[in-house]
């Protein structure tokens, strides 16, 4: 699965759109990166930019933007209301999909090192990318702002992690940059059936991590309790990694709890929503819906859908569209205005208008396959048949989870359905990936071959593309074979009225395995690395034999169950 990270650089220019466009223009030049948002602020004289994409491409785009900012912004003339100490003030990386925080930290430090060494800008690594505890806090790194930079970077305590530790003419213009790695922040508002900001604030204080000030006697008007240092003692709220405040929205005529969920792996949106519902209900107020400000990762929406389905004791093994619909309706994300997943979910925005075989109608896909075009071919068809087989097994699991009288078994079948969805989704992905693999070979054959260097490069590219074209149908084989466990479990323990569907699913899975194996073998012919091809073919033969044995076992069970009906 493709790794995705978000980058949110803040540039110290919010008034001159010509300067801002020069910086964002560098980002837009990089393939594999999408510029999601540009938010300039005149009072702060600062622009917050959001881009997302694959890690290497994102750090390249960030580097080029930082480079351009250093050329077009002179910190000696900068004034603004927001704290700052550099032309590119901060540049955090945020893991979005299929990437860990540890991996994101490595990318952040790689970017920081490059900015420091190649652009000769002092760089401080902060938050998760910090090398020391004290530098995790951005405020510590930026203390005194630009005006204190000349003195601070020459000290041992605040020597930059990368880049120069002297305040020369170049650094005077660029200032310093803080590069970090942080968790994804979601701005999430919950709507209330009240116009009272005071009531909304009370709920906000109930849930936010910081909580409310402790008072003697009356919790509202009593004397504030202070600690030995004279600071107010706080009563923590119920949600960690959450900042919240209550306010009134004139446009909609309702009060809201406005929250920043600073780490959705600690407090995800669905938990925050439910907790606000509980606290509001305790105060006689009803939650009417919610509002997502900005973007959200796909997995956060899918997990919300699963959460609400589990509360209903329903199977979570449904497709992504259904999970998202459940999440939207359960949290009332369309309460104030329509919620369009294509505009709110990061992964969907990145897909854009990309045309996929799996998005075609069945008729369109069949017609495209039947045309004179060599793709989609047997590999894509094998993956398609495998996806249909996994879908049938998943269907039986979902029917079993909803079967009258089997209410105490819904979790058992939900787990099988969730596994089935995983196999189905992976096989659907491989439908298009097999065609892409074929196209890579065609592109490789089209490379120039006039010089010896071109011939060698072309030969190597063809070899690599051919290996990939062999690996993809092997993945189809492996995935389709593993999906048979769903059909076997459903044939043995699922709804007996749907046992034939489990049987058809197993037949489809074996067809996918054997069909994909043909593509593994035919693509081996043009590969010079025989150790590679022999290994894949030997493993393929083993999978094909195992799949046939499993298919036979499933059909034996199916026939037995049919005879018992």
N, C-alpha and C positions, 0 to 999 in steps of 0.2 A: 504494500500500500504506500502511496506517496506521502512523504513527510512534508508538513507545512509549518512554517513559523511566520509570526507577525512581527513587524518592526514599526515602532512608533517614535521616529525622531522628532525632536522639537528644535526648530531653528529660530534664531534671534532676529527675526524680521517678520512683522505682521502688517506692514502698511504699504510697502512697495510691491505690487503684484508682479512687476517685471522681474524683480529679484527672485521672488517666490517661484515663478514659472521656470526660471533658469534652473533652479534646484530640482524641482519636481520633474522637469524635462529629462534630467539625467536618469531618474528612476524609470521613466517610461521607456527608455531605450533598452532596458534589460529584459531579455526573453525569460519567461518563467516566473515573472513578477507582475502583480496587478496593483496599481495605485488605487486604493479604496476611498481615501478621504483626504482633503486638504482643508484645514480649518484655521484661517488667519484671525488674529485678534489685534485690533488697533491699539487698545489701551495697554495691553501687555507687550505689544510690539513683538509678537511671537506667533509662529505658525506650527501647529501640530499636524503631522503628516502620518497617514497609516498606509502601510503596504504589506502585502502578504504573498507568499510563494514558497518554492522549495528552498532549503537552507542556503546552499552555496550561492544561488542566484540572489537571494535576499541580501546576504552580506555584501555581495558585489554591488548591488543597487545602493545599499546604505553607504558603502565606501565612496562611490561616485558622487552621491548627494553631499556627503560631508566634505569631499574635495571641492565641489563647486561652491558650497556655502563658505568655505575658507577663502575663496577667491572673490566673492561678491558681497560679503558682510565684513565690516570693520568694527570690531568690538570697542575701539577707542571712541566711537561716536554713538554707541547704543544706549538708549534710555527706554525703560519700560517698567510696568508695575510688577511683573513676575520675577522672582529670583532667577538669576542666570549667571553663567561665567564663561560662556563660549558661543561662537557663531553657530555651531551645532551644540546645543546645551546638553541635552541628554539623548541617548539612542538605545532604548531597551529592546531586547528580543523576547518574544513571547511564544512558547510552544502552543501550537494549535491542534495538530493532528498527527498521530503515529510517531511522535518524537518525545523523548523524556526531557525533564528539566536538566539532567546531567549533560545530555547531548547539546541542549540549547546553550548551556554555560560554556561549553567548549567552543561553540560558534561565536559567542559573544567575545570571548577572550581572543579568539583568532582575529575578529574584526578590530578589537581594541589594539592589538599588537600591530596590525597593518596600518591603522590610522596613526599610531605613534611613530612608527618607523618610517613609513613612506611619506606621510604628510607633515611629519615633525610637529605634531600637535600633542600637548600633554593630555594623557588619558587616565581617568580613574575608573576602575571597575567597581560597580556597586551592586546592591541587592544580592541575588544568588551567585553572581559572577565575581563578587568581592573576594580578594585574597586574605583579608583580615576582617574581624568582626566589626571594628569601628567603621570600616568603609562600606558596610552593607547599607547604612543609612545615607541616602542621597544628601540630606541636609548637612551631614558632617563633611562630606566631600566638597560641597558647594559653599561652605561657611564663609561669610564675608564677601561672597560673590566675585565678580570680575575684579572689583576694586582691591581685593585682598590677595589676588592671585600672584602678583609679582613677588610678594614676600613669602607666601605659603609654600610654593613649589620648590623653593630653595632649601627648605627645612627637611631634616631626615624623616620627621613624622608624616609630612604631607608631600613627599617626593612622589611624582606620578608613577603609576604602575607601568606605563609605557610612554615613550616620547621624551622630549627635552625637560630638564629640571632647572632651566634658566629662562628668565623673562626677557627674551630678545625681541627685536622688532617684529619678527614673524609671529611669535606667540602673542605679542601685544595686539596684533590684528585678529588672530584666530581665537584667542582665549583657550580654554580647556574644554574637554568633552568627557561626559560620564557615559560609559557603555555598560549596560547591565543585562541581566536575564531575570525576568519576573513572571509571575503567573498571569493568566488571562484575567482581565478585569471586565466585568459586565455591569453596565449601568441599567438598573432595573427598578421601575416604579410600580407600586401597588396602589390601585384606586380604591377609595373609600366612599361609602354613602353618607358623607358628612361634608360640610363646608368649613369645619372648625380646624384651623391650623394647630391650635393648642391640643386638641384631641389627637390629631395626627402625630404631633411631636411626642405625645405621651407614649404612643405605640412604637414610634421610632426608637425612643429611649429604652423601651422594653426589649427590643430585639438587637440593637446594635452592640457590637462587642464592647465598646467603651462604656455603655450603659448610661446611668444618670448619677448626679451628685447625691451623696448620702447626706441626710438631714436629721436633726434631732426632732423627735415628735412628729409633727405634721410633715409628710413626705414632699409637700409642695412649698409650704411657707416656712418650715422650720429652719433653725439655724444650721448653716453648712458645717459638716464635720470635716476637720482638717487633720492631716497627719503631723508627725513631729517636725517636718520641714515646712509646715504651713501651707501645704498643697491640699486641695479638696480631695476627700476620699470618694472613690467611685464605686457604685454598685454595678458590676458587669451585667450586660444584657445576655440574651440567650443564644445569639448567633456569633460564632467566631468568624474572623476575616470579613466583617460587614461594617460599613459605615452607613449611617442613616439619619435622615432629618425629615420632619413633616413640613409640607407647604401646601398652599392653595394655588390651583391652576385656573387662572381667569378664563382661558380659552374653553375649558370644558366644564367649568363651574363646580369642580370637585376638589377635595383635599387628597393628597397622595402621600405615601411614604416613599421618599426618594432614597434609593440605596445604591451604593457601590459595593459589589461583591468582589473583593480584592483577590480572592482565591477560590474559584468555583470547584476545585477538588476538595476543599474543606466545607464550604457552604454553597451548594449548587442552587440554581434558580428555584427548583421545585421545593426544596427544603425551606428556602427563604419565604416563598409564597405561602406555604402551609403554616409556617410559624407566625407570620403576620396575621393570617386568618384566625389562628387561635387567640392571639393577643387582642386583636380587634373585637372578636366575639366576647371576650371577657370584659370588655369595656362597653358592650352594647352597640358595637359598630359592625357593619357588614362590609366585607370586601366584595367589590363588584367586578373586578378584573385587574389587569396589569398592563404594563407598557415596557417594551424593550427599547432602550435608547442605544443606537449603534448596532453592532454586530455580535453574533454568538457562534461558537463552534458547533458543528453538526452533532457531535457526540453529546453535548450538553442538552440539546433538544430531544435526542433519542432517549437519553437516560430519564428525562422528565416524563416522556411518554410511558416508559416501562414502569416508572414509579407509580403513576396514577392507575395503570392497568393492574399492577399488583394489589393496590388498595381495593380494587374492584374484584380481586381474586379471578382475574382473567389472564389468559395466556399472553405472554409478552413476545411470543414468536410470530410477530406480524411484520410486514414490510415497513421500511423507513417512512414512507408517506403517511401510513396509518399512525405510526408512533408520533410523528410531528403533529398530525391533526388532533390526536388525543391531548398532546401537550398544550397546543393552542387553546383548545376548548376548556381544558381543565384549569388553566391559569387565566383564562379570559384575555389572552393577548390581543384579541381583536375587539376589545370592549370600546376603545376610543376611536380606532381607525382600523382598516383592514390590515392584516398581518400577512405579508407575502414572503414565504420562505426563500424564494429566489433572490430577494433583496436583503434578507436579514441573516442568512446562514452563510458563513464564510466560504465553505467548500462549494456551495451552489453558485455563488457569485463568480468563483474562479472558473467554474465550468463554462460560464457564458453561453455562447451559441454553438459550442462544439457539437458536431453531429455524430451520433453514435448509432451503431446497428441495433442495439438493444432498445433504442427509443422509437424505432420504426414500428408501423403496424405489422401484424403477422403477414398480411397480404403483401405489404411492401417489402418485407424481409425475404419472403419466398420469391417474389419477382426479382429482387436484386440478386439473389443466389442463382436464379435460373438464367440470368442475363449472360452476355458474352464476357463480362468482367470476371477475372480469375479469383477475385475476393468479394464477398466471403466465400471461403472454400470449406473443405472437409474438417479442418481444425475448428473453425468457428461453429460449424453445424454440430460437431461432437460436443462442444461446450454448451451449446443451446439445448441439445437433448439431455445432457447431464443436469442442466439447470431445471428443466421440466421435471426430471425424475426427482430431484431434491424437493421441488415444489410439491409434488404429490405426497411425498413422505411427510412434509411439513403440514400439509392440509389434513392428513389423517391425525397428526398430533394435535392440531388445533380443534378438530372435530371431537376428539377424545377428551380434550380439556373442558369442552362445553357440553359433554354428554350428560343428560339427566341421570341422576343417581350416582354419578362419579365425581361429585363436587369435592370430595376429600382427596381426589387425585389430580386436581388441576395443576399443581406445581410440578408434579412429575412430568406431565405431558407438555407443560409450558417450557420446561428445560429442553425437551426433545425438539419442540418447535423452534426454539431460539437457535439450537445447533443447526437445524435444517435451514433456517434463514441465512445463517453464516455460509453454509455450503452453496446455497442458491446464489447469494450475492457474489461470492468469489467466482463461480462459474460464469455468471453474467458478465463480470469484469473481463474474464478470459475470452469471451466471444469477440469483443473488440480488440483485445490485446493480440489475439492470434492474427487478425487481419493487419494490425499495425506491424507485427513481426514480419509478415510477408512483404509489406510495403518497404520495410527497412532493407530487405534483400534486393528488391527492385531498385531502390535508391542507390545501394552500394554498387550494383552493376552499371549504373549510369555515371559513375565517377570517371574523371579524365584518366587516360592511360598513355599519355604521349611520352613522358620521361620515365626513367627507371624509378625515381622517387615516387611519382604518381602511381606507377604500376604496383609498387610495394605497398603503398598506402591503401590502394584499391583492394588488393588481395587480402590485406589484414582486415579491412572493413567488411568485406564479404564473409570472411571466416567468422568474425564476431557476430554479424547479423544472422548467419546460418546457425550458429550455436544457439542464439536467442530463439530462433524459429523452431529449434528442436526442444528447447527448455519449456516453452509455453504449452505445447500439447502434452508434454510430460506432466506439467502442473495440472492440466485438465484431467489426465489419467488419475493422478494421485487424489485430487479433490473428489472426483466422481466416485472412485473406489471407497474413500472414507465416508461418503454420503450414504452408502448402502447400510451403514449401521442404523440410520434413521428408519429405513424401510424394514429392516429386520426386527427392530424393537416394536414398530407399529404392527407388523404382521403377527408378532407373538402376543403383544399386550394391548394393542390399540382397539379402537372401535371395530368390532367384528363386521359391522355392516359396510365398512370401507376397506376391508382387507384386500380386495382386488386392486384398489388404488395403490396400496403398498407394493403389490406384485408388479404392476405396470411401472412404478417408480424404479424398482430394482432392475427391470428389463432395460429401462432408459439409461440407468447408471452403467450397466455393462456395455451397452452400445456406445456410450460416451468413452469408456475406457478403451474398448477395442478400436473405435474410430480414431481416437486421438493417437493410439499407438501406431497406426498406419502413417500418420503424419510425423511422428517421431522418427520412424524408420526411413521415410523418403527424404527427410531433411538431413539425415546423416550422410547421404551419398556425397555431398559436395564439401564435407568438412575434412581438413587434413589431420586434425588432432584425433587420431583413432582411439586413444585412451579415453578421451572424453565421450566419444560416440558409443564405444563398447560398454562403458559404464552405464550410460543412460538406457541403452537397449536392454542390457541384462536386468537392470532394475525395473524396466518397463515390462519385460516378460514375467517377472515375479508378480508385479501388480495385476497384470492381466489374468494370471492363473488364480490368484487370490480372489479377484473380483468375480470370476466365473463360479468359484466354489461358493462364495457368499450368495450370488444370484440364485444358484440351485437350492441353497438352504432356505432362502426366502420363499421361492416358488413352492417348495415342498410344504412349508407351513401354510401358505396361502391356499393351496389345494385342500389341505386337511381342514382348514377353517371353513372353506366354502362347503365342503361335504357335511360339516356339522350344522350348517344353518338350516 
